[in-house]
Amino acid sequence: MAPQNTSQAIEALAAEIGENIYIDVAKWHLYLANAHLHTVLAEKLYPLISDRTLSESLVLKILESTPVKLGGGKRELPLSDLLPTQCQVNLLDILEEFQRNL
């Protein structure tokens, strides 16, 4: 894949993630696009898709290693702690679908 195509693929993946995956805080849904986390996450996840190494355990490791600053940086939690289980399942579905369409 040419670099421009890779950039476009990452942008498309980021858009899909940003519109469909959210952080749950006190039953309030903050979509990753609004939290400005969708592109960072897409950049970390795209190699799993392009290398055909996508697995639930690798996705969870990426979520666990993606820090989210709270309270102006007073605290930091892994993204995996902020995503409801259903969003994690949906994320994996999105990634699998994206991989099929490559």
N, C-alpha and C positions, 0 to 999 in steps of 0.2 A: 504494500500500500504506500502511495506517495505521501510525503509529509502533509500536504494540503488536505488530502483525503482523511488522514489520521486526525488532523485538527477538526475537520468537519464531523467526523465520527464521534470524537470526544464531546464536541459541542452538542450533537444530537443526543448522545447518552446523558449528558448533564441536564439537558432540557427535560428529558423523560424522567430522570431521577428527581429533579427539582419540582416537577408538577405533581408527582405521585407519592413521594416519600416524605414523611414528616417526623418531627420531634414532638413528643407528647409531654407537656408541662402542665400539671394540674388540669388535665383534660382539655387543654388548649393545644391546638395543632399548629405548629410552626413548620411550614413546608420548607424543605432544604433550599429551594431557590430564594425564599425570603430570608433565610438564615445565612445565605451566601456560602453554603457548604456543598452545593451540587457539583460545581466544577472541580473542586478539590477532590471530591469523592470519585467523580468520573475519571479524573486523571490517574487515580490510584487503582481503579477497577478495570480500566480499559486494557491494560496488558494481560490480565487474566482471560479476557475475551479474545483478544487478537492472538495470543499464544495457545489458545484452546486448553488452558489449565484451570478453567472456572470450576470451583467447588464451594460448597457451603462453608467448609472449614476455613478456606482462604479468605472468603468474603468476611466471615466473622472476625478473623485476625485483622483485616484491614479496618473494619468498624471499631474494633478494640484499640487499634493504634492511631485512630483519628481523634485528636483532642478537640473538645469544644469548651471554650472559655465562657464562664458564667459570672455574673455580677461584676462586669468590668474587668475580668481577669482575676478576681479574688479566688475563684475555684476553677478547676478544670476537670471535666469528666470525659470518659471515652464515649464516642458517638453510639456505641453499642448499648450503653446504659440509658440512652435517651430515646431510642427507637422502640416502639412497641413491637412485640413479636410478629404481629401481622405485617407490619411495615418491613421487617427483615425478610419475611417470606415473599412479600410483594417485590422487594428489591431483587431477590434471587430470580424471581419469575421474569422481571424486566431484563436482567442480565442474560438469562438463558434465551429469551426471545431476541434480544439484540444480537447475540452470538449466532443464532440460526439465520438471521437476516444479513450477516456479513458476507 
